[in-house]
Amino acid sequence: MKNEALKNAEAAVQPAAPLSAGPLLRSGEVTDALIDALKEDNADKELTIADHGGYIRVEGPGGLVLNRSTAESMLGRPFSMQELEIYMTGFSGKIYTTTESVRWFFKQIA
């Protein structure tokens, strides 16, 4: 029988739904603002947000996008997409980054 910590660790790396992709973020005030930005940038999708105490999994069907300008608006300050690395402990799917946005996805984007 698996211990509880191992079960939780295995659940952390499994997407919440098939073909869902998105970040795992450390809990905190910045993450709260980033989740608000993800909600705004992906308003056409139903996001799955699972709070696991020390981290929060955010996923959407087909993937998610986070725009720098939206993150800055929600944080009320400048935000570099490189700063996301401080708060993102992992992700599901694939990831594509630019200085203006981050996209988590399953299919290759053009």
Secondary structure as the mmCIF struct_conf table of DSSP 4:
data_model
#
loop_
_struct_conf.conf_type_id
_struct_conf.id
_struct_conf.beg_label_comp_id
_struct_conf.beg_label_asym_id
_struct_conf.beg_label_seq_id
_struct_conf.end_label_comp_id
_struct_conf.end_label_asym_id
_struct_conf.end_label_seq_id
HELX_RH_AL_P HELX_RH_AL_P1 GLU A 4 VAL A 13
BEND BEND1 GLN A 14 GLN A 14
BEND BEND2 ALA A 16 ALA A 17
TURN_TY1_P TURN_TY1_P1 PRO A 18 LEU A 19
STRN STRN1 SER A 20 ARG A 26
BEND BEND3 SER A 27 GLY A 28
HELX_RH_AL_P HELX_RH_AL_P2 GLU A 29 ASP A 41
TURN_TY1_P TURN_TY1_P2 ASN A 42 ASP A 44
BEND BEND4 LYS A 45 LYS A 45
STRN STRN2 THR A 48 ASP A 51
BEND BEND5 GLY A 53 GLY A 54
STRN STRN3 TYR A 55 PRO A 61
TURN_TY1_P TURN_TY1_P3 GLY A 62 GLY A 62
STRN STRN4 GLY A 63 ASN A 67
HELX_RH_AL_P HELX_RH_AL_P3 ARG A 68 LEU A 75
TURN_TY1_P TURN_TY1_P4 GLY A 76 GLY A 76
BEND BEND6 ARG A 77 ARG A 77
HELX_RH_3T_P HELX_RH_3T_P1 MET A 81 GLU A 83
HELX_RH_AL_P HELX_RH_AL_P4 LEU A 84 TYR A 87
STRN STRN5 MET A 88 SER A 92
BEND BEND7 GLY A 93 GLY A 93
STRN STRN6 LYS A 94 THR A 97
BEND BEND8 THR A 99 GLU A 100
STRN STRN7 SER A 101 PHE A 105
BEND BEND9 PHE A 106 LYS A 107
HELX_LH_PP_P HELX_LH_PP_P1 GLN A 108 ILE A 109
#
